[in-house]
Amino acid sequence: MDNNQHKNRPLNVLNVAETIKGGIATYLDTLERLSADFNCHFSYLIPAAQADQLNAGRKHFHAYSRAGFGTLKLALAIVHQVRLQSPDIVFAHSTFAGVALCLARPWLGRKTKTMYCAHGWASFRDRSKLVTLLTRLVETGMSYVPDSVVEISRYEYDKNRRSGFSRNCTLIQSSVLDRKDAPRPQSRDDGHLHILFVGRLDREKGYDILLEAIRILQKTRPEYVYHIVGAPVLANLALEKLDAWNVRYYGWIDQAHIDTYYDRANVLVMPSRTEGFGLAALEAFRSYVPVIASNRGALPDIVEHAVNGLIFNCTASDLAEKLENLNHDTLKRYALAARAAYVERFSPVQFIAGYQKLFSHLRQLINQPTWRQHFLMQKDKR
């Protein structure tokens, strides 16, 4: 292989995640399916129990848990996998994997470059001021460790730039690939309003807000039907379920089948208390499904109020009010605008271009000679 061929060979990228259920699995699936566009070969170090969440051939597994020295164990698993695989780049996804990458970084070797994507910075979550301050200090320091940090939304990118984050932070707005089957607007008018929730059933995603809003609407809109896709990620999280004919739980659904549930829905609800981006909103938009989203995080940058959905103030009463006043004619108008927003603002075109530019930059860093190689080259010239 000559020098030019070596420089242009596919990059070997090891993706590392503590957990992938939900949005991270969708994100990794998008990377995998676009690997040829990036001239990359992706592999994955993920929990063995979640292997079925990702359709990829090069999967490796870890037994990480948050208990005890879990983060240190994940760092050791990263070092071990790097020594077995010798990847060009290690790409950590989410907070705990990012901390593990920072711990592992000194043992990865100079030629191995590192990337990190928080998929929603922890310091933006709904916590006490002291915890938020301490978390922000840690995350600011973490932004200086990897060779590149990927920001998934303009909202977080702008706030982090003002907060002193590293200039290695790059904005690559998240996206989802379009459906394989051609989506089409549907009337979805069978006498019921079909309301969909997709995500982790936890406080951060506002599952409790949704439950309270359903309780309110059961009195005023008993004809509404609720489709809840998802489950708790943490095994020790107690899950409250509503036992009613019109509240239906499906658990986790494979990405290959998720569009079936969007096709049943009139509207997607996202009552998140924090949201780094909100991939479910794009999944809805590409299927002509408008979104009712909280006014938290990046969601107001995606959902245009009274255009492709509605924004509410993250309370059950306001969510219930927004849902109670919906009608099919308004939703049909929102649905057309939702699909237009996906095509014009959130299709993968900019996502692909952003990663192509970033991987090109990292390729240049990888191909730079070490100080020893540089010294030998200068010696040969003499």
Residue pairs with C-beta under 8 A, 6 or more apart in sequence:
1 9
7 363
7 367
8 39
10 39
10 40
10 41
11 38
11 39
11 40
11 41
11 88
11 89
11 359
11 362
11 363
11 366
12 40
12 41
12 43
12 85
12 86
12 87
12 88
12 89
13 40
13 41
13 42
13 43
13 87
13 88
13 89
13 90
13 91
14 43
14 44
14 45
14 78
14 81
14 82
14 85
14 87
14 89
14 90
14 91
15 28
15 31
15 42
15 43
15 44
15 45
15 46
15 91
15 92
15 93
16 44
16 45
16 46
16 74
16 78
16 81
16 90
16 91
16 92
16 93
16 97
16 100
16 101
17 24
17 28
17 44
17 45
17 46
17 47
17 92
17 93
17 94
17 97
18 47
18 64
18 66
18 74
18 94
18 96
18 97
18 100
19 47
19 50
19 94
19 233
20 28
20 46
20 47
20 50
20 53
20 54
20 93
21 50
21 53
21 200
21 231
21 233
21 252
22 199
22 200
22 230
22 233
23 119
23 199
23 277
23 279
23 280
24 93
24 94
24 119
25 50
25 53
25 54
25 255
26 176
26 255
26 279
26 283
27 93
27 117
27 119
27 174
27 279
28 44
28 54
28 56
28 93
29 54
29 55
29 56
29 255
30 175
30 176
30 177
30 348
30 351
31 38
31 42
31 355
32 42
32 54
32 55
32 56
33 177
34 177
34 348
34 351
34 352
34 355
35 41
35 42
37 352
37 355
37 356
38 352
38 355
38 356
38 359
39 359
40 359
41 58
42 56
42 58
43 56
43 58
43 59
43 60
43 85
43 87
44 54
44 56
44 58
44 59
44 60
45 60
45 61
45 62
45 77
45 78
45 81
46 53
46 54
46 59
46 60
46 61
46 62
47 61
47 62
47 63
47 64
48 61
48 62
48 63
51 59
51 61
52 254
53 252
53 254
55 255
55 256
60 81
60 85
62 73
62 74
62 77
63 73
64 70
64 71
64 73
64 74
64 77
64 96
64 100
66 96
70 96
71 96
71 99
71 100
71 103
72 100
72 103
74 96
74 97
74 100
75 100
75 101
75 103
75 104
76 104
77 100
78 90
78 92
78 100
78 101
78 104
78 108
79 104
79 107
79 108
82 90
82 104
82 108
82 109
82 112
86 112
87 112
88 111
88 112
88 113
88 362
88 363
88 366
89 112
89 113
89 114
89 115
89 362
89 366
90 101
90 104
90 108
90 112
90 113
90 114
90 115
91 114
91 115
91 116
91 117
92 98
92 100
92 101
92 114
92 115
92 116
92 117
92 146
93 117
93 119
94 117
94 118
94 119
95 118
95 121
95 122
98 116
98 118
98 142
98 146
99 142
101 114
101 116
101 145
101 146
102 142
102 145
102 146
105 114
105 145
105 146
108 114
110 370
111 366
111 370
113 147
113 148
113 362
113 365
113 366
114 145
114 146
114 147
114 148
115 146
115 147
115 148
115 149
115 150
115 358
115 362
116 142
116 143
116 145
116 146
116 148
116 149
116 150
117 149
117 150
117 151
117 152
118 139
118 149
118 152
118 156
118 276
119 152
119 276
119 277
120 152
120 156
120 274
120 275
120 276
120 277
120 297
121 139
121 156
121 160
121 276
122 135
122 139
123 132
123 135
123 136
123 139
124 156
124 159
124 274
124 276
124 297
125 132
125 135
125 204
125 273
125 274
126 204
126 273
126 274
127 135
136 163
139 165
140 163
140 164
140 165
143 149
143 160
143 165
143 166
143 168
143 169
144 166
144 168
146 168
147 168
147 362
147 365
148 168
148 170
148 358
148 361
148 362
149 165
149 166
149 168
149 169
149 170
150 169
150 170
150 172
150 358
151 157
151 160
151 169
151 170
151 171
151 172
152 172
152 173
152 174
152 276
152 277
152 298
153 171
153 173
153 174
153 276
153 277
153 297
153 298
153 301
154 171
154 173
154 298
154 301
155 297
155 298
155 301
156 276
156 297
156 298
157 169
157 171
160 169
161 169
170 354
170 358
171 354
172 350
172 351
172 354
172 355
172 358
173 277
173 346
173 350
173 351
173 354
174 277
174 279
174 282
174 351
175 282
175 346
175 347
175 348
175 350
175 351
176 279
176 282
176 283
176 286
176 346
176 348
177 348
178 286
178 342
178 347
178 348
179 259
179 286
179 287
181 259
183 259
183 286
183 287
183 288
183 339
184 288
185 288
185 332
185 335
185 336
185 339
186 263
186 288
187 328
187 332
188 194
188 264
188 265
188 266
188 328
189 328
191 223
192 223
192 224
192 225
192 246
193 221
193 223
193 224
193 225
193 266
193 267
193 323
193 326
193 328
194 224
194 225
194 227
194 264
194 265
194 266
194 267
195 224
195 225
195 226
195 227
195 265
195 266
195 267
195 268
195 269
195 323
196 226
196 227
196 228
196 229
196 261
196 262
196 264
196 265
196 267
196 268
196 269
196 284
196 289
197 207
197 210
197 226
197 227
197 228
197 229
197 230
197 268
197 269
197 270
197 271
198 229
198 230
198 258
198 261
198 268
198 280
198 283
199 205
199 207
199 229
199 230
199 270
199 272
199 280
200 207
200 230
200 231
200 232
200 233
201 207
201 228
201 230
201 231
201 232
201 237
201 239
202 232
202 233
202 234
202 237
203 273
204 272
204 273
204 274
205 230
205 270
205 271
205 272
205 273
206 270
206 271
206 272
206 273
206 294
206 314
207 271
208 240
209 271
209 273
209 294
209 314
209 315
209 316
209 319
210 226
210 228
210 269
210 271
210 316
210 319
211 240
211 242
212 316
212 320
213 271
213 316
213 317
213 319
213 320
213 323
214 226
214 242
214 247
215 242
216 316
216 317
216 320
217 224
217 320
217 323
217 324
218 244
218 246
220 320
220 324
221 323
221 324
222 246
223 246
224 246
224 323
225 246
225 248
226 246
226 247
226 248
227 248
227 250
227 261
227 264
227 265
228 247
228 248
228 249
228 250
229 250
229 251
229 252
229 253
229 258
229 261
230 251
230 252
231 239
231 251
231 252
232 239
241 247
241 249
250 261
253 261
258 283
259 283
259 287
262 268
262 283
262 284
262 287
262 289
263 287
265 284
265 289
266 289
266 326
266 328
266 331
267 289
267 290
267 291
267 292
267 309
267 323
267 326
267 331
267 334
268 280
268 281
268 284
268 289
268 290
268 291
268 292
269 291
269 292
269 293
269 319
269 323
270 278
270 280
270 281
270 291
270 292
270 293
270 294
270 299
271 293
271 294
271 312
271 314
271 319
272 278
272 293
272 294
272 296
272 297
272 299
273 294
273 296
273 314
274 296
274 297
275 293
275 294
275 296
275 297
275 298
275 299
276 297
276 298
277 297
277 298
277 302
278 293
278 297
278 298
278 299
278 302
281 291
281 293
281 299
281 302
281 303
282 302
282 342
282 346
284 290
284 291
284 338
285 291
285 308
285 338
285 339
285 341
285 342
285 346
286 339
286 342
287 339
288 335
288 336
288 338
288 339
289 335
289 338
290 308
290 309
290 310
290 331
290 334
290 335
290 337
290 338
291 302
291 303
291 308
291 309
291 338
292 303
292 309
292 310
292 311
292 312
292 319
292 322
292 323
293 299
293 300
293 302
293 303
293 309
293 310
293 311
293 312
294 311
294 312
294 313
294 314
294 319
295 311
295 312
295 313
295 314
296 314
299 311
300 311
302 341
302 346
303 309
303 310
303 311
304 337
304 341
305 311
307 334
307 337
307 341
308 334
308 337
308 338
308 340
308 341
309 334
309 338
310 322
312 318
312 319
312 321
312 322
369 377
